[in-house]
Amino acid sequence: MKAKILYAWEWGTGLGHLARFIELAERLVADGHQVTVAARDVSTAARLVGTKDIEIIQSPISDSVSMTRYQNPSTMAALAWNLGYCNGTRVEGLVTAWYTLAKLCRPEVVISDFGIGAAIAARMLGCRHVRIGTGFECPPRSSSLTPLRFHTDCDMDAEKSFDARISQWIKVAAKEKGREINLSSLSELNENPSSTFLATVPELDHYDRKAGSNEYLGIWDQIPATPIQWPDFGGKKAFAYLKRHPSLPTVLSSLSRCGLTTALVTDGEIKRSQLPRNGSVAIQPSGVDLDEVADECCFAITNANHGTTLGLLARGVPVLTIPLFIEQRITALRMEQLNLGRRLPIDSSERCCLALTTKLNQNKSIDEVEFADRYFELFGAQAASRAYDRLSDLLQNEHS
């Protein structure tokens, strides 16, 4: 039997969230399933979706203006707080919006990425919930208070309070919609491990999980790629995948001073004044082919964003990181711990240049080579097939 499936893109601006589902959605549609994508950015989703048979609708978006954010979250409860579930009024609005959307779609299976709104709606409707993520947004089912790796200065009492308060607000909001749900902890929104699709590897998981508790599927979230457009500058080539940030001009200037030709992928517009005047940096119009990066670049610099960084490591590309957010900091620290990469100092151009020069003169570490040998053949199409086979089994069991 065929299923009606709702996929929810609730939070985040990266295309990886949507791209890793589209890989599966197009196969689901080909098999006769009905798929609806609730996207934060409908126009972006429309560009990525390769078939008109996938319906795209606007997902509810939390208004973060004037929201009091919790600094240094270390558990899913605190992350949910920062996603907008920080008082009863906000929670009631988000629960109502996701429940209304899901009720209109009438799905039999809800698949969500980063966020908890769709998981709450699935619980209220009594339908199956599947979560796809890199690990950061997929805590172990044992507890929503399982700490992330490398968490520091954690106020566990505060985060326990978040867990209890958010769970209670959700229960109240659901009851107002005539849906009684028994929810004592946010961890209960995660189903059994077979319903969690970890798009990562054990080494770079953001949580320490019990051995054998989850199957790591690797990464398959490559967006449509275009050939790199190199500037006419000469010298060794570097690839940079960096968000706009006050440190970006310093990093680009350092690359130029080291004589590097750089292909830059960034989000949104970047001012010409932020680029080196010698034309050593070329901004790429869209996602680039990581195989081309591996063939032509001596190393790459990223914000330690999970999918691209992992894809580069698997292709044997040395990676320097400039983490901005908590999940990126965890990935960067874990890479250093495993001797798979180093963070780039950005407090001065001199220190940045020194780090770049050191990296240029270093050979790949044994750990980098072994990591690439272990995972290169397991990613991409193979990872997508593994994920789809698991999802197909879940859908078949749903209707058996």
Residue pairs with C-beta under 8 A, 6 or more apart in sequence:
1 399
2 31
2 32
2 33
2 34
3 33
3 34
3 107
3 108
3 109
3 395
3 398
3 399
4 33
4 34
4 36
4 105
4 106
4 107
4 108
4 109
5 25
5 28
5 33
5 34
5 35
5 36
5 107
5 108
5 109
5 110
5 111
5 395
6 36
6 38
6 102
6 105
6 107
6 109
6 110
6 111
6 118
7 21
7 25
7 35
7 36
7 37
7 38
7 110
7 111
7 112
7 113
8 38
8 59
8 98
8 110
8 111
8 112
8 113
8 115
8 117
8 118
9 17
9 18
9 21
9 37
9 38
9 39
9 40
9 41
9 45
9 59
9 113
9 114
10 38
10 40
10 59
10 60
10 83
10 112
10 113
10 114
10 115
10 116
10 117
10 118
11 40
11 62
11 83
11 113
11 114
11 115
12 40
12 113
12 114
13 40
13 41
13 267
14 305
14 307
15 44
15 48
15 221
15 223
15 287
16 134
16 221
16 223
16 305
16 306
16 307
16 308
17 113
17 114
17 221
18 37
18 39
18 44
18 45
18 48
18 113
19 48
19 221
19 222
19 223
19 307
20 113
20 132
20 199
20 219
20 220
20 221
20 307
20 387
21 37
21 111
21 113
21 132
22 48
22 49
22 50
23 220
23 221
23 384
23 387
23 388
24 384
24 387
24 388
24 391
25 35
25 37
25 49
25 54
26 49
26 50
26 51
26 54
27 388
28 35
28 388
28 391
29 35
29 51
29 53
29 54
31 392
33 395
35 53
35 54
35 55
36 54
36 55
36 56
36 57
36 105
36 107
37 45
37 49
37 54
37 55
37 56
37 57
38 57
38 58
38 59
38 101
38 105
38 118
39 45
39 56
39 57
39 58
39 59
40 59
40 61
42 56
42 57
42 58
45 56
46 56
48 223
48 224
49 56
57 101
57 105
59 101
60 94
60 97
60 98
60 101
60 117
62 83
62 84
62 90
62 94
63 84
64 84
67 84
67 86
67 90
68 86
69 81
69 82
70 78
70 81
70 82
70 86
70 158
70 162
72 151
72 152
72 153
72 154
72 326
73 79
73 81
73 82
73 159
73 326
74 147
74 148
74 151
74 152
74 154
74 159
75 139
75 144
75 145
75 146
75 147
75 148
75 151
75 154
75 156
75 159
75 162
75 163
76 137
76 139
76 144
76 145
76 146
76 186
76 187
77 144
77 145
77 159
77 160
77 162
77 163
77 166
77 186
78 158
78 159
78 162
79 137
80 116
80 144
80 162
80 166
80 186
81 162
81 166
83 115
83 116
84 90
84 94
85 91
85 94
85 116
85 166
85 169
85 170
87 169
88 169
88 172
88 173
91 166
91 169
91 170
91 173
92 169
92 172
92 173
92 176
94 117
95 117
95 120
95 121
95 124
95 170
95 173
95 174
95 177
96 173
96 176
96 177
97 117
98 117
98 118
98 120
98 121
99 120
99 121
99 124
99 125
99 174
99 177
99 179
101 121
102 110
102 118
102 121
102 122
102 124
102 125
103 121
103 125
107 122
107 125
107 127
108 127
108 128
108 398
108 399
109 127
109 128
109 129
109 130
109 394
109 395
109 398
110 118
110 119
110 121
110 122
110 125
110 127
110 128
110 129
110 130
111 118
111 129
111 130
111 131
111 132
112 118
112 119
112 122
112 129
112 130
112 131
112 132
113 131
113 132
113 133
113 137
114 133
114 136
114 137
115 137
116 186
116 189
118 129
119 129
119 131
119 189
119 190
120 170
120 174
120 189
122 128
122 129
123 129
123 174
123 181
123 183
123 189
124 174
124 177
124 179
124 181
125 179
128 191
128 195
128 394
128 398
129 189
129 191
129 195
130 191
130 195
130 196
130 197
130 391
130 394
131 137
131 138
131 190
131 191
131 195
131 196
131 197
132 197
132 199
132 387
133 196
133 197
133 198
133 199
134 198
134 199
134 200
134 206
134 306
134 307
134 327
135 198
135 200
135 204
135 205
135 206
135 207
136 148
136 206
136 306
136 327
136 330
138 190
138 196
138 198
138 207
139 146
139 187
139 190
139 207
140 146
140 187
140 207
140 209
140 210
140 213
141 187
141 190
141 191
141 192
141 193
141 196
142 187
143 185
143 187
144 163
144 185
144 186
144 187
145 156
145 159
145 160
145 163
145 185
145 187
146 207
147 154
147 156
148 206
148 207
148 326
148 330
149 205
149 206
149 207
149 208
149 330
149 333
149 334
150 329
150 330
150 333
150 334
163 185
163 186
164 185
166 186
167 183
167 184
167 185
167 186
170 181
170 183
171 181
171 182
171 183
174 180
174 181
174 183
182 188
183 189
190 196
193 213
193 214
193 215
194 390
194 394
195 394
196 214
197 217
197 387
197 390
197 391
198 205
198 214
198 215
198 216
198 217
199 217
199 218
199 219
199 220
199 221
199 307
199 383
199 387
200 216
200 217
200 218
200 219
200 306
200 310
201 216
201 218
201 310
201 375
202 209
202 216
203 334
203 338
203 340
203 371
204 306
204 310
204 331
204 334
204 335
205 216
206 327
206 330
206 331
215 390
217 383
217 386
217 387
217 390
218 375
218 378
218 379
218 382
218 383
218 386
219 306
219 307
219 310
219 311
219 314
219 379
219 380
219 383
220 379
220 380
220 381
220 383
220 384
220 387
221 307
222 287
222 290
222 307
222 311
222 380
223 286
223 287
224 286
224 287
225 286
225 287
225 288
225 289
225 290
225 292
226 284
226 285
226 286
226 287
226 288
226 289
227 288
227 289
227 292
228 239
228 263
228 284
228 288
228 289
228 292
228 293
228 296
229 263
229 282
229 284
229 285
230 237
230 261
230 263
230 282
231 261
231 262
231 279
231 280
231 281
231 282
232 279
233 261
233 278
233 279
233 280
234 261
235 259
235 260
235 261
235 280
236 259
236 260
236 261
236 298
236 360
237 260
237 261
237 262
237 263
237 296
237 297
237 298
238 255
238 260
238 261
238 262
238 263
238 297
238 298
238 299
238 300
238 301
239 262
239 263
239 265
239 288
239 293
239 297
239 299
239 300
239 301
239 312
239 317
240 251
240 252
240 255
240 262
240 263
240 264
240 265
240 266
240 281
240 300
240 301
240 302
241 264
241 265
241 266
241 300
241 301
241 302
241 303
241 305
241 308
242 248
242 251
242 264
242 265
242 266
242 301
242 302
242 303
242 322
243 266
243 267
243 303
243 324
244 266
244 267
244 268
244 270
245 322
245 324
247 322
247 346
248 266
248 270
248 274
249 274
249 275
250 346
250 348
250 349
250 352
251 301
251 322
251 344
251 346
251 352
252 262
252 264
252 274
252 275
252 276
252 281
253 276
253 349
254 349
254 352
254 353
254 356
255 262
255 276
255 280
255 281
255 301
255 356
256 262
256 276
256 278
256 280
256 281
257 349
257 353
258 353
258 356
258 357
258 360
260 280
260 298
260 356
261 280
262 280
262 281
262 282
263 282
263 284
263 288
263 293
263 297
264 281
264 282
264 283
264 284
265 283
265 284
265 286
265 287
265 288
266 283
270 283
275 281
275 283
290 308
290 311
290 312
290 315
290 317
291 315
293 300
293 312
293 315
293 317
294 312
294 315
294 316
294 317
297 317
298 318
298 360
299 317
299 318
299 319
299 320
299 359
299 360
300 312
300 317
300 318
300 319
300 320
301 319
301 320
301 321
301 322
301 344
302 308
302 309
302 312
302 319
302 320
302 321
302 322
303 321
303 322
303 323
303 324
303 325
303 328
304 321
304 322
304 323
304 328
304 329
304 331
304 332
304 335
305 328
305 331
306 327
306 331
309 319
309 321
309 331
309 335
309 341
310 379
311 379
312 319
313 319
313 335
313 340
313 341
313 368
313 371
313 372
313 375
314 371
314 372
314 375
314 376
314 378
314 379
315 372
315 376
316 364
316 368
316 369
316 372
316 376
318 341
318 359
318 362
318 364
318 368
319 335
319 340
319 341
320 341
320 342
320 343
320 344
320 355
320 356
320 359
321 328
321 331
321 332
321 335
321 341
321 342
321 343
321 344
322 343
322 344
322 346
323 329
323 331
323 332
323 343
332 341
332 343
335 341
335 342
336 342
336 343
338 367
338 371
339 365
339 367
339 368
340 365
340 367
340 368
340 371
341 368
342 355
342 359
344 352
344 355
344 356
345 351
345 352
345 355
346 352
